[in-house]
Each structure stands twice: as C-alpha cells, then as structure tokens.
Amino acid sequence: MKTLHNLSAAHFFKPAYRAKDMPRQYRNAALIKAIVYITFACLIVPAVRAQQDPLYSQYIFNPFIINPAYAGFSRDLTGLASYRVQWAGFDGSPVTLNASGHMALNGNKMGLGLTLLQDEIAANKTTEALVSYGYHIAVNENSRISFGLQAGVVNYRNDFTDLTIDPGDPKFQSRISEMSPTFGAGIIFSSNNLFVSLSVPKMLDGKTTTENEIDIMLYSRQMYGMGAYLITLSHRLKLKPFVMTRLATGAPISSDFGIVLNADDSYTLGLFSRNLHTYGAMMKINLGDMLRVGYIFELPTNKSVGQNYMAHEFMIGIRARLLKFHDITRITDF
C-alpha cells in the first residue's frame, strides 16, 4: 500500500532529473510507481458490464488463465491443457477447452505466453487466441510486482437452427460469426507467503449487428480479484487459504473462497465454495519436476442454477527448462 500512497499529484510534478543521476534503488522505485499508476488506470477506468468469461475453478493452480501478468512468473517453460464440463449430462451445457503456455525470458525478468480457448454453450461458440506479456520487478529479495498485457482475437459464432425458438424474434433470424480484437491487463504482487492479483483479461466490448440491423452485445468486460496466503505448518505440509471475486455490471458479485493443503510439494487437496451455492473439491499431483495432473469436482446446491448437475474440470501440465536461467526444481507455491 505504500506504493499507492505515494501516487500523489505532487509526485508527478516534481522537477525532472536525469535517470543516470538517480541512485538505482530510486530509479526502480520510480519505475514501479509509474507502472502501477498506468496499470491501475487501465484496470479500473473501464466499466465492467456482463459476465461472459468461461467459468474456471483451476485458477488456484494456474493463475495465468485469468491474469496475463503471470506470464513467465514460474521461471520456466510451462504448458497446460484443461477440459471443463459444466452441468454434466444437461443438453447444451457449457464445455470449455483451454490450452496455454508461457515462458520466462531475460533472466526471469519477463515472460511471453499464448492461450487458445474454445467455449461452447448450446448454440453459442467462442474461440480465442491470445498473446500475453509479463514484466516482473523485484521489490526486495522476497517480493516482486508483475505487470501483464495481452492482446488477440475472439471469434463469436451463434447458430440457432437447431434450437426451438420464437420464429418472430429478429435476434434469432440469422447466424452470427464475428471476429473481434481483444486487449487485457493485469497486475500481481507476490512474496514468499502472499499472492494478490487484479486483472481485466478483456477490456474491449464485442458487438455485432444482425442482418435485421439488431444490435447484439457479444462480450462485455469482467474484472477478477484474487488473493492467497501461504501458511507453513511443517517442512512437509503447507496450507493455503484463498479468495477470488468476479465483478460484472448487471450480475451479482461472485466470490470463491477455499483452502488447499499441500504435502511434500507434490500432493495437493482442497475444498472451496462459490457464493455458498456451489461446493467443490480439488486435487493435484506433481509427477516429478516436469508433469502434473489435476481434477476439480463441483456439486451445486438447491440455491444454484443447474442444481441437478455436477461440474468436472481436468488439467494436465508440464514444466521444462528450455533456457539456462530456467529452474524446474524450484517450488512454485503460487
């Protein structure tokens, strides 16, 4: 919070000095303050409007899917693939496929990432291709601030020919296939015990007009805030409570909170709840330094939409040492 307190108008109107005349620690501090100011402006100024992002629960294992600042965070080459089915057994239920990868560059000071995603709900299908960039600045020996940007394209497709609909509704009289650019940003503060993330993965609204000149909103912005804290119980056991909140105008605030237990840096079990309407369990196993697999199970209650149907999410990931400064033996708790 000290960084935010120093972001006063007076700071930005101080007499200019040449960078080479400033001690290195002051140059780093000034750079951090400037980037924090710009990033928060990008994150907070756009108003969020609707909840359109695919629903995930594996963000506690893979924060990269909601925050581009995580690109290169793990100081290696990381690749992940996931499959999620929401309301399994329900005709037209949401199904999401996600493949992503990111790699640390420049002595682990920055990273690049790629995300490919397909989300299908009944007659609606969304396909995304996103490139992410992360920049990591050490605050001190045990903490750093990470900034991220991402850009790409999103294709929205709707085909209502297989649906039973009102034939007089002009919004359903034609197929829609719309390609739109997308842009997002995120920021992460992390230390040995604390992880705080804020992101807006897509800042641009996706809009289109049907053949009947009906305006349709395809996608609107959504903000994510996430926090986790690591508690070391012993040299073999670690406990990590976490919370994640989604903000979208026109929809209630959605919050997840839970706790995971890690044993021997290899086995992870956790429990969580979403709005006290859905309850879930998660598990992950690290098979050596390179391979990991995970599974998440969600059980809705009678307060939840789709109360008679469960959700399943599967994940498989790899870590690799591609560059000489990469380190896959290093344990990444966040």
Secondary structure in CASP SS format (residue, H / E / C, confidence):
PFRMAT SS
TARGET T0000
AUTHOR 0000-0000-0000
METHOD secondary structure of the structure
MODEL  1
M C 1.00
K H 1.00
T H 1.00
L H 1.00
H H 1.00
N C 1.00
L C 1.00
S C 1.00
A H 1.00
A H 1.00
H H 1.00
F H 1.00
F C 1.00
K C 1.00
P C 1.00
A C 1.00
Y C 1.00
R C 1.00
A H 1.00
K H 1.00
D H 1.00
M C 1.00
P C 1.00
R H 1.00
Q H 1.00
Y H 1.00
R H 1.00
N H 1.00
A H 1.00
A H 1.00
L H 1.00
I H 1.00
K H 1.00
A H 1.00
I H 1.00
V H 1.00
Y H 1.00
I H 1.00
T H 1.00
F H 1.00
A H 1.00
C H 1.00
L H 1.00
I H 1.00
V C 1.00
P C 1.00
A C 1.00
V C 1.00
R C 1.00
A C 1.00
Q C 1.00
Q C 1.00
D C 1.00
P C 1.00
L C 1.00
Y C 1.00
S C 1.00
Q H 1.00
Y H 1.00
I H 1.00
F C 1.00
N C 1.00
P H 1.00
F H 1.00
I H 1.00
I C 1.00
N C 1.00
P H 1.00
A H 1.00
Y H 1.00
A C 1.00
G C 1.00
F C 1.00
S C 1.00
R C 1.00
D C 1.00
L E 1.00
T E 1.00
G E 1.00
L E 1.00
A E 1.00
S E 1.00
Y E 1.00
R E 1.00
V E 1.00
Q C 1.00
W C 1.00
A C 1.00
G C 1.00
F C 1.00
D C 1.00
G C 1.00
S C 1.00
P C 1.00
V E 1.00
T E 1.00
L E 1.00
N E 1.00
A E 1.00
S E 1.00
G E 1.00
H E 1.00
M E 1.00
A E 1.00
L E 1.00
N C 1.00
G C 1.00
N C 1.00
K C 1.00
M E 1.00
G E 1.00
L E 1.00
G E 1.00
L E 1.00
T E 1.00
L E 1.00
L E 1.00
Q E 1.00
D E 1.00
E E 1.00
I E 1.00
A C 1.00
A C 1.00
N E 1.00
K E 1.00
T E 1.00
T E 1.00
E E 1.00
A E 1.00
L E 1.00
V E 1.00
S E 1.00
Y E 1.00
G E 1.00
Y E 1.00
H E 1.00
I E 1.00
A E 1.00
V E 1.00
N E 1.00
E C 1.00
N C 1.00
S E 1.00
R E 1.00
I E 1.00
S E 1.00
F E 1.00
G E 1.00
L E 1.00
Q E 1.00
A E 1.00
G E 1.00
V E 1.00
V E 1.00
N E 1.00
Y E 1.00
R E 1.00
N E 1.00
D C 1.00
F C 1.00
T C 1.00
D C 1.00
L C 1.00
T C 1.00
I C 1.00
D C 1.00
P C 1.00
G C 1.00
D C 1.00
P H 1.00
K H 1.00
F H 1.00
Q C 1.00
S C 1.00
R C 1.00
I E 1.00
S E 1.00
E E 1.00
M E 1.00
S E 1.00
P E 1.00
T E 1.00
F E 1.00
G E 1.00
A E 1.00
G E 1.00
I E 1.00
I E 1.00
F E 1.00
S E 1.00
S E 1.00
N C 1.00
N C 1.00
L E 1.00
F E 1.00
V E 1.00
S E 1.00
L E 1.00
S E 1.00
V E 1.00
P C 1.00
K C 1.00
M C 1.00
L C 1.00
D C 1.00
G E 1.00
K E 1.00
T E 1.00
T E 1.00
T C 1.00
E C 1.00
N C 1.00
E C 1.00
I C 1.00
D E 1.00
I E 1.00
M E 1.00
L E 1.00
Y E 1.00
S C 1.00
R C 1.00
Q C 1.00
M E 1.00
Y E 1.00
G E 1.00
M E 1.00
G E 1.00
A E 1.00
Y E 1.00
L C 1.00
I E 1.00
T E 1.00
L C 1.00
S C 1.00
H C 1.00
R C 1.00
L E 1.00
K E 1.00
L E 1.00
K E 1.00
P E 1.00
F E 1.00
V E 1.00
M E 1.00
T E 1.00
R E 1.00
L E 1.00
A C 1.00
T C 1.00
G C 1.00
A C 1.00
P C 1.00
I C 1.00
S E 1.00
S E 1.00
D E 1.00
F E 1.00
G E 1.00
I E 1.00
V E 1.00
L E 1.00
N E 1.00
A E 1.00
D C 1.00
D C 1.00
S C 1.00
Y E 1.00
T E 1.00
L E 1.00
G E 1.00
L E 1.00
F E 1.00
S E 1.00
R E 1.00
N C 1.00
L C 1.00
H C 1.00
T E 1.00
Y E 1.00
G E 1.00
A E 1.00
M E 1.00
M E 1.00
K E 1.00
I E 1.00
N E 1.00
L E 1.00
G C 1.00
D C 1.00
M C 1.00
L E 1.00
R E 1.00
V E 1.00
G E 1.00
Y E 1.00
I E 1.00
F E 1.00
E E 1.00
L E 1.00
P E 1.00
T C 1.00
N C 1.00
K C 1.00
S C 1.00
V C 1.00
G C 1.00
Q C 1.00
N C 1.00
Y C 1.00
M C 1.00
A E 1.00
H E 1.00
E E 1.00
F E 1.00
M E 1.00
I E 1.00
G E 1.00
I E 1.00
R E 1.00
A E 1.00
R C 1.00
L C 1.00
L C 1.00
K C 1.00
F C 1.00
H C 1.00
D C 1.00
I C 1.00
T C 1.00
R C 1.00
I C 1.00
T C 1.00
D C 1.00
F C 1.00
END
